[in-house]
Amino acid sequence: MTAKIEQRTFEDAVSWLRDHGFDLIEAPGTQTRVFLRKYNCSAAIQKTEDGGVKIFAYPGYMVGSEISKLVNRGYQQFLKTSKAEIPATADHLKALQQFSEELKEALGLPSLYNESLGTVSESYQYDRVQDRDKPAVDRPKRPWETVKVKAAAASKKTRA
């Protein structure tokens, strides 16, 4: 049986966030956006036209003064900003997951099963599937494909 989740108003969400230890900073030039910070993670919410609340900037771990984007490369997750990309540690992921769960509770959003198992990346970039939607002649050569070409060329030279 599913439990119905009650959407909160912008004012209720801001009040809940303050009561639960979030640092709130109003966005410059607007009264309808608020930046949130806790566990060295940050996100932004904004007021909707009907008085509700929605996420404006997806939650990310703070790297310097910038909110990072979590990127999954298949073998490792990374915190990516406009200036740097660093490997995400277990502590980064735990803080980001805790922040996201508390933010969902504050906004009255559902906590989905697959998201509650761990941190969900904003994008997934696996190197072996990158560019596979392009025609074979337009795809860049993979490292294992260039080794085969070099080995074949070397064996032809030794036979001559």
Rosetta constraint file for C-alpha pairs under 8 A:
AtomPair CA 5 CA 108 HARMONIC 6.19 0.50
AtomPair CA 5 CA 109 HARMONIC 6.94 0.50
AtomPair CA 5 CA 110 HARMONIC 6.66 0.50
AtomPair CA 6 CA 108 HARMONIC 5.72 0.50
AtomPair CA 6 CA 109 HARMONIC 7.98 0.50
AtomPair CA 7 CA 52 HARMONIC 7.40 0.50
AtomPair CA 7 CA 107 HARMONIC 6.62 0.50
AtomPair CA 7 CA 108 HARMONIC 4.68 0.50
AtomPair CA 7 CA 109 HARMONIC 6.81 0.50
AtomPair CA 8 CA 12 HARMONIC 5.93 0.50
AtomPair CA 8 CA 13 HARMONIC 6.00 0.50
AtomPair CA 8 CA 52 HARMONIC 6.31 0.50
AtomPair CA 8 CA 53 HARMONIC 6.98 0.50
AtomPair CA 8 CA 106 HARMONIC 7.73 0.50
AtomPair CA 8 CA 107 HARMONIC 5.71 0.50
AtomPair CA 8 CA 108 HARMONIC 5.61 0.50
AtomPair CA 9 CA 13 HARMONIC 6.16 0.50
AtomPair CA 9 CA 51 HARMONIC 5.74 0.50
AtomPair CA 9 CA 52 HARMONIC 4.36 0.50
AtomPair CA 9 CA 53 HARMONIC 5.95 0.50
AtomPair CA 9 CA 107 HARMONIC 7.96 0.50
AtomPair CA 10 CA 14 HARMONIC 6.20 0.50
AtomPair CA 10 CA 46 HARMONIC 7.53 0.50
AtomPair CA 10 CA 47 HARMONIC 5.58 0.50
AtomPair CA 10 CA 48 HARMONIC 7.92 0.50
AtomPair CA 10 CA 51 HARMONIC 6.11 0.50
AtomPair CA 10 CA 52 HARMONIC 5.20 0.50
AtomPair CA 10 CA 53 HARMONIC 4.81 0.50
AtomPair CA 11 CA 15 HARMONIC 6.12 0.50
AtomPair CA 12 CA 16 HARMONIC 6.12 0.50
AtomPair CA 13 CA 17 HARMONIC 6.12 0.50
AtomPair CA 13 CA 53 HARMONIC 7.49 0.50
AtomPair CA 13 CA 106 HARMONIC 5.37 0.50
AtomPair CA 13 CA 107 HARMONIC 5.54 0.50
AtomPair CA 14 CA 18 HARMONIC 6.23 0.50
AtomPair CA 15 CA 19 HARMONIC 6.20 0.50
AtomPair CA 16 CA 20 HARMONIC 6.26 0.50
AtomPair CA 16 CA 106 HARMONIC 5.99 0.50
AtomPair CA 17 CA 21 HARMONIC 6.57 0.50
AtomPair CA 17 CA 22 HARMONIC 5.37 0.50
AtomPair CA 17 CA 103 HARMONIC 7.90 0.50
AtomPair CA 17 CA 106 HARMONIC 6.29 0.50
AtomPair CA 18 CA 22 HARMONIC 5.41 0.50
AtomPair CA 18 CA 23 HARMONIC 6.94 0.50
AtomPair CA 18 CA 24 HARMONIC 7.24 0.50
AtomPair CA 21 CA 38 HARMONIC 7.30 0.50
AtomPair CA 22 CA 36 HARMONIC 6.26 0.50
AtomPair CA 22 CA 37 HARMONIC 5.66 0.50
AtomPair CA 22 CA 38 HARMONIC 5.32 0.50
AtomPair CA 23 CA 36 HARMONIC 5.66 0.50
AtomPair CA 23 CA 37 HARMONIC 5.03 0.50
AtomPair CA 23 CA 38 HARMONIC 6.46 0.50
AtomPair CA 24 CA 34 HARMONIC 6.39 0.50
AtomPair CA 24 CA 35 HARMONIC 5.73 0.50
AtomPair CA 24 CA 36 HARMONIC 4.87 0.50
AtomPair CA 24 CA 37 HARMONIC 6.64 0.50
AtomPair CA 25 CA 34 HARMONIC 5.65 0.50
AtomPair CA 25 CA 35 HARMONIC 5.07 0.50
AtomPair CA 25 CA 36 HARMONIC 6.56 0.50
AtomPair CA 26 CA 30 HARMONIC 7.59 0.50
AtomPair CA 26 CA 31 HARMONIC 6.97 0.50
AtomPair CA 26 CA 33 HARMONIC 6.20 0.50
AtomPair CA 26 CA 34 HARMONIC 4.51 0.50
AtomPair CA 26 CA 35 HARMONIC 6.16 0.50
AtomPair CA 27 CA 31 HARMONIC 7.21 0.50
AtomPair CA 27 CA 32 HARMONIC 7.99 0.50
AtomPair CA 27 CA 33 HARMONIC 5.50 0.50
AtomPair CA 27 CA 34 HARMONIC 5.48 0.50
AtomPair CA 27 CA 35 HARMONIC 6.49 0.50
AtomPair CA 32 CA 46 HARMONIC 5.34 0.50
AtomPair CA 32 CA 47 HARMONIC 5.11 0.50
AtomPair CA 33 CA 44 HARMONIC 6.85 0.50
AtomPair CA 33 CA 45 HARMONIC 5.67 0.50
AtomPair CA 33 CA 46 HARMONIC 4.23 0.50
AtomPair CA 33 CA 47 HARMONIC 6.55 0.50
AtomPair CA 33 CA 56 HARMONIC 7.89 0.50
AtomPair CA 34 CA 44 HARMONIC 5.55 0.50
AtomPair CA 34 CA 45 HARMONIC 5.46 0.50
AtomPair CA 34 CA 46 HARMONIC 6.33 0.50
AtomPair CA 35 CA 42 HARMONIC 7.03 0.50
AtomPair CA 35 CA 43 HARMONIC 5.82 0.50
AtomPair CA 35 CA 44 HARMONIC 4.24 0.50
AtomPair CA 35 CA 45 HARMONIC 6.54 0.50
AtomPair CA 36 CA 42 HARMONIC 5.36 0.50
AtomPair CA 36 CA 43 HARMONIC 5.35 0.50
AtomPair CA 36 CA 44 HARMONIC 5.81 0.50
AtomPair CA 36 CA 45 HARMONIC 7.75 0.50
AtomPair CA 37 CA 41 HARMONIC 5.58 0.50
AtomPair CA 37 CA 42 HARMONIC 4.42 0.50
AtomPair CA 37 CA 43 HARMONIC 6.84 0.50
AtomPair CA 38 CA 42 HARMONIC 6.61 0.50
AtomPair CA 38 CA 99 HARMONIC 6.82 0.50
AtomPair CA 39 CA 95 HARMONIC 5.75 0.50
AtomPair CA 39 CA 96 HARMONIC 7.62 0.50
AtomPair CA 39 CA 99 HARMONIC 6.88 0.50
AtomPair CA 40 CA 61 HARMONIC 6.18 0.50
AtomPair CA 40 CA 62 HARMONIC 5.70 0.50
AtomPair CA 40 CA 95 HARMONIC 7.58 0.50
AtomPair CA 41 CA 59 HARMONIC 6.88 0.50
AtomPair CA 41 CA 60 HARMONIC 5.58 0.50
AtomPair CA 41 CA 61 HARMONIC 4.23 0.50
AtomPair CA 41 CA 62 HARMONIC 5.34 0.50
AtomPair CA 41 CA 67 HARMONIC 7.53 0.50
AtomPair CA 41 CA 95 HARMONIC 7.14 0.50
AtomPair CA 41 CA 96 HARMONIC 6.19 0.50
AtomPair CA 41 CA 99 HARMONIC 6.77 0.50
AtomPair CA 42 CA 59 HARMONIC 5.57 0.50
AtomPair CA 42 CA 60 HARMONIC 5.61 0.50
AtomPair CA 42 CA 61 HARMONIC 6.29 0.50
AtomPair CA 42 CA 62 HARMONIC 6.51 0.50
AtomPair CA 42 CA 67 HARMONIC 6.35 0.50
AtomPair CA 43 CA 55 HARMONIC 7.60 0.50
AtomPair CA 43 CA 56 HARMONIC 7.56 0.50
AtomPair CA 43 CA 57 HARMONIC 5.24 0.50
AtomPair CA 43 CA 58 HARMONIC 5.62 0.50
AtomPair CA 43 CA 59 HARMONIC 4.39 0.50
AtomPair CA 43 CA 60 HARMONIC 6.50 0.50
AtomPair CA 43 CA 67 HARMONIC 7.61 0.50
AtomPair CA 44 CA 55 HARMONIC 6.06 0.50
AtomPair CA 44 CA 56 HARMONIC 5.18 0.50
AtomPair CA 44 CA 57 HARMONIC 4.72 0.50
AtomPair CA 44 CA 58 HARMONIC 7.08 0.50
AtomPair CA 44 CA 59 HARMONIC 7.60 0.50
AtomPair CA 45 CA 53 HARMONIC 6.75 0.50
AtomPair CA 45 CA 54 HARMONIC 5.63 0.50
AtomPair CA 45 CA 55 HARMONIC 4.38 0.50
AtomPair CA 45 CA 56 HARMONIC 4.82 0.50
AtomPair CA 45 CA 57 HARMONIC 6.78 0.50
AtomPair CA 46 CA 53 HARMONIC 5.73 0.50
AtomPair CA 46 CA 54 HARMONIC 5.63 0.50
AtomPair CA 46 CA 55 HARMONIC 6.34 0.50
AtomPair CA 46 CA 56 HARMONIC 5.86 0.50
AtomPair CA 47 CA 51 HARMONIC 6.02 0.50
AtomPair CA 47 CA 52 HARMONIC 5.80 0.50
AtomPair CA 47 CA 53 HARMONIC 4.69 0.50
AtomPair CA 47 CA 54 HARMONIC 6.59 0.50
AtomPair CA 48 CA 52 HARMONIC 5.11 0.50
AtomPair CA 48 CA 53 HARMONIC 5.50 0.50
AtomPair CA 48 CA 54 HARMONIC 6.74 0.50
AtomPair CA 53 CA 107 HARMONIC 6.72 0.50
AtomPair CA 54 CA 107 HARMONIC 7.46 0.50
AtomPair CA 59 CA 67 HARMONIC 7.74 0.50
AtomPair CA 59 CA 96 HARMONIC 7.37 0.50
AtomPair CA 59 CA 99 HARMONIC 7.75 0.50
AtomPair CA 59 CA 100 HARMONIC 6.56 0.50
AtomPair CA 60 CA 67 HARMONIC 5.29 0.50
AtomPair CA 60 CA 68 HARMONIC 5.06 0.50
AtomPair CA 60 CA 69 HARMONIC 5.64 0.50
AtomPair CA 60 CA 70 HARMONIC 6.77 0.50
AtomPair CA 60 CA 96 HARMONIC 6.62 0.50
AtomPair CA 61 CA 67 HARMONIC 5.80 0.50
AtomPair CA 61 CA 68 HARMONIC 5.42 0.50
AtomPair CA 61 CA 69 HARMONIC 7.53 0.50
AtomPair CA 61 CA 79 HARMONIC 7.31 0.50
AtomPair CA 61 CA 92 HARMONIC 6.93 0.50
AtomPair CA 61 CA 95 HARMONIC 7.99 0.50
AtomPair CA 61 CA 96 HARMONIC 6.28 0.50
AtomPair CA 62 CA 66 HARMONIC 5.65 0.50
AtomPair CA 62 CA 67 HARMONIC 4.75 0.50
AtomPair CA 62 CA 68 HARMONIC 5.93 0.50
AtomPair CA 63 CA 67 HARMONIC 6.34 0.50
AtomPair CA 63 CA 68 HARMONIC 6.17 0.50
AtomPair CA 63 CA 79 HARMONIC 7.89 0.50
AtomPair CA 63 CA 81 HARMONIC 7.40 0.50
AtomPair CA 66 CA 81 HARMONIC 6.80 0.50
AtomPair CA 67 CA 81 HARMONIC 6.98 0.50
AtomPair CA 68 CA 79 HARMONIC 5.45 0.50
AtomPair CA 68 CA 80 HARMONIC 5.14 0.50
AtomPair CA 68 CA 81 HARMONIC 4.83 0.50
AtomPair CA 69 CA 79 HARMONIC 5.61 0.50
AtomPair CA 69 CA 80 HARMONIC 5.07 0.50
AtomPair CA 69 CA 81 HARMONIC 6.40 0.50
AtomPair CA 69 CA 121 HARMONIC 7.95 0.50
AtomPair CA 69 CA 122 HARMONIC 6.68 0.50
AtomPair CA 70 CA 77 HARMONIC 6.75 0.50
AtomPair CA 70 CA 78 HARMONIC 5.74 0.50
AtomPair CA 70 CA 79 HARMONIC 4.87 0.50
AtomPair CA 70 CA 80 HARMONIC 6.30 0.50
AtomPair CA 70 CA 121 HARMONIC 5.08 0.50
AtomPair CA 70 CA 122 HARMONIC 5.68 0.50
AtomPair CA 70 CA 123 HARMONIC 7.07 0.50
AtomPair CA 71 CA 77 HARMONIC 5.57 0.50
AtomPair CA 71 CA 78 HARMONIC 5.17 0.50
AtomPair CA 71 CA 79 HARMONIC 6.39 0.50
AtomPair CA 71 CA 80 HARMONIC 6.83 0.50
AtomPair CA 71 CA 121 HARMONIC 5.57 0.50
AtomPair CA 71 CA 122 HARMONIC 6.16 0.50
AtomPair CA 71 CA 123 HARMONIC 5.21 0.50
AtomPair CA 71 CA 124 HARMONIC 5.94 0.50
AtomPair CA 71 CA 125 HARMONIC 7.17 0.50
AtomPair CA 72 CA 76 HARMONIC 6.15 0.50
AtomPair CA 72 CA 77 HARMONIC 4.36 0.50
AtomPair CA 72 CA 78 HARMONIC 6.38 0.50
AtomPair CA 72 CA 121 HARMONIC 6.01 0.50
AtomPair CA 72 CA 122 HARMONIC 8.00 0.50
AtomPair CA 72 CA 123 HARMONIC 6.29 0.50
AtomPair CA 72 CA 124 HARMONIC 4.65 0.50
AtomPair CA 72 CA 125 HARMONIC 5.96 0.50
AtomPair CA 72 CA 126 HARMONIC 7.50 0.50
AtomPair CA 73 CA 77 HARMONIC 6.02 0.50
AtomPair CA 73 CA 78 HARMONIC 7.65 0.50
AtomPair CA 73 CA 124 HARMONIC 5.99 0.50
AtomPair CA 73 CA 125 HARMONIC 4.76 0.50
AtomPair CA 73 CA 126 HARMONIC 4.86 0.50
AtomPair CA 73 CA 127 HARMONIC 6.99 0.50
AtomPair CA 74 CA 124 HARMONIC 7.36 0.50
AtomPair CA 74 CA 125 HARMONIC 6.97 0.50
AtomPair CA 74 CA 126 HARMONIC 5.23 0.50
AtomPair CA 74 CA 127 HARMONIC 7.79 0.50
AtomPair CA 76 CA 87 HARMONIC 7.07 0.50
AtomPair CA 76 CA 88 HARMONIC 7.67 0.50
AtomPair CA 77 CA 87 HARMONIC 6.14 0.50
AtomPair CA 77 CA 88 HARMONIC 5.54 0.50
AtomPair CA 77 CA 121 HARMONIC 7.90 0.50
AtomPair CA 78 CA 85 HARMONIC 6.33 0.50
AtomPair CA 78 CA 86 HARMONIC 5.48 0.50
AtomPair CA 78 CA 87 HARMONIC 4.35 0.50
AtomPair CA 78 CA 88 HARMONIC 4.86 0.50
AtomPair CA 79 CA 85 HARMONIC 5.57 0.50
AtomPair CA 79 CA 86 HARMONIC 5.31 0.50
AtomPair CA 79 CA 87 HARMONIC 6.17 0.50
AtomPair CA 79 CA 88 HARMONIC 5.74 0.50
AtomPair CA 80 CA 84 HARMONIC 5.97 0.50
AtomPair CA 80 CA 85 HARMONIC 4.29 0.50
AtomPair CA 80 CA 86 HARMONIC 6.56 0.50
AtomPair CA 81 CA 85 HARMONIC 6.19 0.50
AtomPair CA 88 CA 92 HARMONIC 5.89 0.50
AtomPair CA 88 CA 93 HARMONIC 6.73 0.50
AtomPair CA 89 CA 93 HARMONIC 6.40 0.50
AtomPair CA 90 CA 94 HARMONIC 6.03 0.50
AtomPair CA 91 CA 95 HARMONIC 6.13 0.50
AtomPair CA 92 CA 96 HARMONIC 6.14 0.50
AtomPair CA 93 CA 97 HARMONIC 6.02 0.50
AtomPair CA 93 CA 118 HARMONIC 7.94 0.50
AtomPair CA 93 CA 119 HARMONIC 6.08 0.50
AtomPair CA 94 CA 98 HARMONIC 6.15 0.50
AtomPair CA 94 CA 118 HARMONIC 7.91 0.50
AtomPair CA 94 CA 119 HARMONIC 7.48 0.50
AtomPair CA 95 CA 99 HARMONIC 6.07 0.50
AtomPair CA 96 CA 100 HARMONIC 6.11 0.50
AtomPair CA 96 CA 119 HARMONIC 7.00 0.50
AtomPair CA 97 CA 101 HARMONIC 6.19 0.50
AtomPair CA 97 CA 116 HARMONIC 7.85 0.50
AtomPair CA 97 CA 118 HARMONIC 6.44 0.50
AtomPair CA 97 CA 119 HARMONIC 5.17 0.50
AtomPair CA 98 CA 102 HARMONIC 6.25 0.50
AtomPair CA 99 CA 103 HARMONIC 6.09 0.50
AtomPair CA 100 CA 104 HARMONIC 6.20 0.50
AtomPair CA 101 CA 105 HARMONIC 6.34 0.50
AtomPair CA 101 CA 111 HARMONIC 7.02 0.50
AtomPair CA 101 CA 116 HARMONIC 7.56 0.50
AtomPair CA 102 CA 106 HARMONIC 6.18 0.50
AtomPair CA 103 CA 107 HARMONIC 6.23 0.50
AtomPair CA 104 CA 108 HARMONIC 5.91 0.50
AtomPair CA 104 CA 109 HARMONIC 4.84 0.50
AtomPair CA 104 CA 110 HARMONIC 6.71 0.50
AtomPair CA 104 CA 111 HARMONIC 6.72 0.50
AtomPair CA 105 CA 109 HARMONIC 6.21 0.50
AtomPair CA 105 CA 110 HARMONIC 7.68 0.50
AtomPair CA 105 CA 111 HARMONIC 7.83 0.50
AtomPair CA 111 CA 115 HARMONIC 7.03 0.50
AtomPair CA 111 CA 116 HARMONIC 6.68 0.50
AtomPair CA 112 CA 116 HARMONIC 6.20 0.50
AtomPair CA 113 CA 117 HARMONIC 6.55 0.50
AtomPair CA 114 CA 118 HARMONIC 7.41 0.50
AtomPair CA 115 CA 119 HARMONIC 6.42 0.50
AtomPair CA 115 CA 120 HARMONIC 6.01 0.50
AtomPair CA 125 CA 129 HARMONIC 7.96 0.50
AtomPair CA 125 CA 130 HARMONIC 6.97 0.50
AtomPair CA 126 CA 130 HARMONIC 6.20 0.50
AtomPair CA 131 CA 139 HARMONIC 6.13 0.50
AtomPair CA 131 CA 140 HARMONIC 7.83 0.50
AtomPair CA 132 CA 136 HARMONIC 7.81 0.50
AtomPair CA 132 CA 139 HARMONIC 7.03 0.50
AtomPair CA 134 CA 138 HARMONIC 6.22 0.50
AtomPair CA 134 CA 139 HARMONIC 6.13 0.50
AtomPair CA 135 CA 139 HARMONIC 6.53 0.50
AtomPair CA 141 CA 145 HARMONIC 6.03 0.50
AtomPair CA 141 CA 146 HARMONIC 6.34 0.50
AtomPair CA 142 CA 146 HARMONIC 6.44 0.50
AtomPair CA 143 CA 147 HARMONIC 6.41 0.50
AtomPair CA 144 CA 148 HARMONIC 6.60 0.50
AtomPair CA 145 CA 149 HARMONIC 6.57 0.50
AtomPair CA 146 CA 150 HARMONIC 6.22 0.50
AtomPair CA 147 CA 151 HARMONIC 6.06 0.50
AtomPair CA 148 CA 152 HARMONIC 6.08 0.50
AtomPair CA 149 CA 153 HARMONIC 6.19 0.50
AtomPair CA 150 CA 154 HARMONIC 6.14 0.50
AtomPair CA 151 CA 155 HARMONIC 6.24 0.50
AtomPair CA 152 CA 156 HARMONIC 6.36 0.50
AtomPair CA 153 CA 157 HARMONIC 6.49 0.50
AtomPair CA 154 CA 158 HARMONIC 6.53 0.50
AtomPair CA 155 CA 159 HARMONIC 6.45 0.50
AtomPair CA 156 CA 160 HARMONIC 6.61 0.50
